[in-house]
Amino acid sequence: MGRQVRMVPPDWKHPKNGEGRYIPLLKGSFAQADAEWNEEYAAWQRGEVKSYKRGSPVWEPKCEAALACDSYSEWNGRRPSPDDYMPEFPEGAATMLMMYEDTSEGTPISPAFATPEELARWLADTGASAFGGSGATYEQWLATCRGAWAPSMVVANGEVMSGVEFAALPHSS
């Protein structure tokens, strides 16, 4: 998780709560998340859970930890809600780029821009957070804007840096 470019329509206004704070929204398809939850719930009812022990996911009998749960929601979280996801915009409507933090579910850290260069310039000029209280240079932000995302933090050669900084390094491409 870290920084992520999301495509939005030119008139997109990210929703806010009654206190004027952005409401976190997950990127991705609500319909897909709901279908996956339903599939896994059906397996739960059969006495199975998804396991990744062997790499690719497979259905296995419930483990002790799953058996200790009173419900599937306790095991894997509540059913997805469309209120938790970015809307699915009509084809061709999302033409602008907006930088989001996705350490939580996702809130914008920038206005929308038409190009990666404009977005990177705004992020660098305003000192937008690349990680914690650290900003990034125009070149670092541009690499992230073109790559669509960066993790929050990277440890490379014993040095802690933001994923935005790391994305701009020559060896990270």
Phi, psi and chi 1 to 4 in degrees:
 res  aa     phi    psi   chi1   chi2   chi3   chi4
   1 MET       -  152.7  -57.9  -66.5  156.6      -
   2 GLY   174.0 -106.4      -      -      -      -
   3 ARG  -120.0  139.3  -59.6  -62.9  178.6 -100.9
   4 GLN  -146.5  130.6  175.3 -176.1   73.1      -
   5 VAL   -82.7  132.1  174.8      -      -      -
   6 ARG  -121.6  140.6  -65.2 -173.4 -176.6 -179.8
   7 MET   -87.5  130.6  -61.5  -61.2  -65.0      -
   8 VAL  -136.9  159.0  -62.1      -      -      -
   9 PRO   -68.5  157.9  -16.8   28.5      -      -
  10 PRO   -56.4  -31.2  -23.4   31.5      -      -
  11 ASP   -97.9   13.7   59.9  -11.0      -      -
  12 TRP   -62.8  129.5  169.1 -113.9      -      -
  13 LYS  -121.8  110.5  -58.9  -82.9 -171.2 -102.7
  14 HIS   -62.3  133.6 -168.9   98.1      -      -
  15 PRO   -65.4  149.7   20.0  -27.2      -      -
  16 LYS  -123.6  157.5  -65.5 -178.7  177.2 -177.5
  17 ASN   -85.2 -176.8   64.0   18.8      -      -
  18 GLY   -62.5  -20.0      -      -      -      -
  19 GLU   -93.0    3.6  -61.7  170.9   -6.1      -
  20 GLY    81.9   12.3      -      -      -      -
  21 ARG   -96.3  145.4  -65.3  176.2 -167.0 -133.3
  22 TYR   -61.1  139.8  -72.8  119.6      -      -
  23 ILE   -88.5  121.3  -62.4  169.5      -      -
  24 PRO   -61.2  136.4  -21.7   32.7      -      -
  25 LEU  -131.2  131.8  -65.8  177.0      -      -
  26 LEU   -73.3  145.9  -64.0  165.0      -      -
  27 LYS   -87.7  147.9 -177.0  176.0 -176.7 -179.2
  28 GLY   117.9 -177.8      -      -      -      -
  29 SER   -92.9  120.9  166.3      -      -      -
  30 PHE   -60.4  -43.3  158.8   73.1      -      -
  31 ALA   -58.6  -41.2      -      -      -      -
  32 GLN   -67.7  -44.4 -178.7  179.1  -12.0      -
  33 ALA   -62.1  -40.5      -      -      -      -
  34 ASP   -65.8  -41.7 -167.7   51.2      -      -
  35 ALA   -63.1  -41.9      -      -      -      -
  36 GLU   -64.5  -41.5  -71.4  172.5    8.4      -
  37 TRP   -61.6  -44.3 -164.8   94.9      -      -
  38 ASN   -62.3  -41.4  -71.6  -28.8      -      -
  39 GLU   -62.3  -44.8  177.2 -173.4   21.0      -
  40 GLU   -71.0  -32.4  -67.2  178.2   20.2      -
  41 TYR   -65.8  -42.0  176.1   73.9      -      -
  42 ALA   -61.3  -40.7      -      -      -      -
  43 ALA   -64.6  -40.7      -      -      -      -
  44 TRP   -57.3  -43.5  176.5  -90.5      -      -
  45 GLN   -63.2  -30.5  -64.9  -62.5   94.8      -
  46 ARG   -80.6   -7.5  -66.9 -169.3  -50.0  -94.5
  47 GLY    93.7   20.3      -      -      -      -
  48 GLU  -122.7  157.5  -61.8  174.8  -36.9      -
  49 VAL  -135.8  157.7  -67.4      -      -      -
  50 LYS   -76.7  133.2 -164.3 -180.0  -80.3 -171.6
  51 SER  -123.8  141.1  171.1      -      -      -
  52 TYR  -113.6   16.9  -65.9   88.5      -      -
  53 LYS   -59.1  -34.4  -71.1 -178.7 -153.5  168.4
  54 ARG  -102.8   23.3  -63.9  178.3 -172.9   92.7
  55 GLY    96.7  -91.5      -      -      -      -
  56 SER   -69.8  146.2  -61.5      -      -      -
  57 PRO   -67.5  139.9   21.0  -28.0      -      -
  58 VAL  -137.7  157.8  -65.2      -      -      -
  59 TRP   -88.5  130.1  -61.4  110.5      -      -
  60 GLU  -132.9  158.6  -66.7 -174.2  -12.6      -
  61 PRO   -57.4  149.2  -23.3   32.7      -      -
  62 LYS   -54.3  135.0  -71.9 -179.6 -174.0  174.7
  63 CYS   -80.7  175.5   60.2      -      -      -
  64 GLU   -59.1  -40.7  -75.1 -174.0   41.3      -
  65 ALA   -63.2  -40.3      -      -      -      -
  66 ALA   -68.4  -40.2      -      -      -      -
  67 LEU   -63.9  -26.4  -69.8  169.1      -      -
  68 ALA   -76.8  -12.2      -      -      -      -
  69 CYS   -85.7  142.5  -66.5      -      -      -
  70 ASP   -78.9  -20.2  -69.3  -30.3      -      -
  71 SER  -153.8  165.0   67.5      -      -      -
  72 TYR   -64.0  -37.7  177.5   66.1      -      -
  73 SER   -61.8  -36.7  -67.3      -      -      -
  74 GLU   -66.0  -35.9 -177.1 -179.5  -19.3      -
  75 TRP   -73.1  -46.4  170.0 -107.4      -      -
  76 ASN  -126.1    8.8 -160.3   36.8      -      -
  77 GLY    93.7  165.9      -      -      -      -
  78 ARG   -70.1  162.5   65.3  179.2  173.8   82.8
  79 ARG   -59.7  139.1  173.6 -178.2  -65.9  -79.7
  80 PRO   -59.4  148.9  -20.7   30.3      -      -
  81 SER  -121.1  138.8  166.7      -      -      -
  82 PRO   -60.7  -23.5   15.1  -22.8      -      -
  83 ASP   -66.9  -15.6  -65.4  -21.5      -      -
  84 ASP   -93.5   -2.6  -65.9  -25.1      -      -
  85 TYR  -117.4  152.0  -73.6   79.3      -      -
  86 MET   -59.8  144.4  -70.6  -76.9  -70.8      -
  87 PRO   -66.8  155.7   15.5  -20.2      -      -
  88 GLU   -90.2  111.1  -67.7 -171.8   30.4      -
  89 PHE   -79.4  149.3  -57.0  114.8      -      -
  90 PRO   -58.2  150.7  -20.9   29.9      -      -
  91 GLU   -49.7  127.2 -176.1   73.4   30.0      -
  92 GLY    82.9   -5.5      -      -      -      -
  93 ALA   -80.8  -31.7      -      -      -      -
  94 ALA   -87.8   92.5      -      -      -      -
  95 THR  -113.9   -4.7   59.1      -      -      -
  96 MET  -109.3  153.0  -55.2  -67.7  -79.3      -
  97 LEU  -106.1  135.5  -61.7   98.1      -      -
  98 MET  -136.4  134.5 -161.8  168.8 -166.1      -
  99 MET   -88.5  132.0 -173.9   61.6   70.0      -
 100 TYR  -119.7  149.2  -85.0   70.8      -      -
 101 GLU   -91.0  137.3   65.2   75.9   26.2      -
 102 ASP  -126.3   29.9   65.0   -9.7      -      -
 103 THR   -70.6  -35.6  -54.9      -      -      -
 104 SER   -93.9 -133.8   63.4      -      -      -
 105 GLU   -85.1  -31.6  -73.2   80.4   11.2      -
 106 GLY   138.8  114.3      -      -      -      -
 107 THR  -133.1  148.1   55.7      -      -      -
 108 PRO   -71.2  146.1   22.5  -28.0      -      -
 109 ILE  -118.2    5.3   65.3  167.2      -      -
 110 SER  -148.0  163.4   78.8      -      -      -
 111 PRO   -74.3  177.3   -4.9   13.1      -      -
 112 ALA   -87.5  142.5      -      -      -      -
 113 PHE  -133.8  157.4  -67.6   92.6      -      -
 114 ALA   -80.0  -26.0      -      -      -      -
 115 THR  -133.4  157.0   68.3      -      -      -
 116 PRO   -59.9  -35.0  -20.7   29.0      -      -
 117 GLU   -65.1  -43.4  -67.1   79.8    9.5      -
 118 GLU   -64.8  -42.1  -68.9  172.9  -41.2      -
 119 LEU   -63.8  -47.2  176.5   56.7      -      -
 120 ALA   -61.5  -40.4      -      -      -      -
 121 ARG   -62.5  -45.4  174.3   55.5   49.8 -149.0
 122 TRP   -62.9  -45.1 -174.2   91.1      -      -
 123 LEU   -61.4  -44.1  -68.1  162.6      -      -
 124 ALA   -68.5  -45.5      -      -      -      -
 125 ASP   -66.0  -30.3  -72.0   -8.4      -      -
 126 THR   -92.4   -5.1   62.3      -      -      -
 127 GLY    70.4   30.0      -      -      -      -
 128 ALA   -54.5  146.5      -      -      -      -
 129 SER   -70.1  121.5  168.8      -      -      -
 130 ALA   -89.6  -30.5      -      -      -      -
 131 PHE  -168.5  121.7  173.8   65.1      -      -
 132 GLY    57.5 -127.1      -      -      -      -
 133 GLY   -94.7    8.1      -      -      -      -
 134 SER   -92.3  135.6  -59.1      -      -      -
 135 GLY   -92.6 -161.8      -      -      -      -
 136 ALA  -153.5  163.4      -      -      -      -
 137 THR   -78.3  168.2   67.0      -      -      -
 138 TYR   -56.9  -46.9  169.5   78.1      -      -
 139 GLU   -62.3  -39.8  -68.8   77.8   16.4      -
 140 GLN   -66.1  -45.2  -68.2  165.8  -20.7      -
 141 TRP   -64.5  -38.6  -83.9  118.3      -      -
 142 LEU   -63.0  -41.4 -175.0   57.6      -      -
 143 ALA   -60.2  -40.3      -      -      -      -
 144 THR   -69.3  -43.4  -61.7      -      -      -
 145 CYS   -62.2  -38.4  -67.6      -      -      -
 146 ARG   -75.3  -31.1  -72.8 -179.0  174.0  159.0
 147 GLY   -86.5   -9.9      -      -      -      -
 148 ALA    81.3  -15.1      -      -      -      -
 149 TRP  -166.0  165.1   76.0  -81.0      -      -
 150 ALA  -152.5  143.4      -      -      -      -
 151 PRO   -68.2  163.8   24.9  -31.4      -      -
 152 SER   -62.6  -49.5  -68.5      -      -      -
 153 MET  -142.6  147.2 -179.8 -172.0   75.5      -
 154 VAL  -133.8  141.5  174.9      -      -      -
 155 VAL  -111.7  112.9  178.6      -      -      -
 156 ALA  -126.7  124.7      -      -      -      -
 157 ASN    53.5   38.4  -61.6  -37.4      -      -
 158 GLY    77.8    2.5      -      -      -      -
 159 GLU  -105.0  131.9 -177.0 -178.7  -15.5      -
 160 VAL   -89.0  129.0  176.3      -      -      -
 161 MET  -148.4  163.5   64.1 -177.6   77.5      -
 162 SER   -71.9  155.2   76.0      -      -      -
 163 GLY   -62.6  -29.1      -      -      -      -
 164 VAL   -65.1  -43.7  173.1      -      -      -
 165 GLU   -62.2  -45.6  -69.7  174.5  -79.7      -
 166 PHE   -63.8  -37.6 -175.2   77.7      -      -
 167 ALA   -60.8  -27.1      -      -      -      -
 168 ALA   -86.8   -9.2      -      -      -      -
 169 LEU   -71.0  145.4  -65.3  177.2      -      -
 170 PRO   -57.8  -35.6  -21.0   28.1      -      -
 171 HIS   -78.6   -7.8   61.1   50.9      -      -
 172 SER   -89.1   -1.7   67.0      -      -      -
 173 SER   -89.9      -   51.9      -      -      -
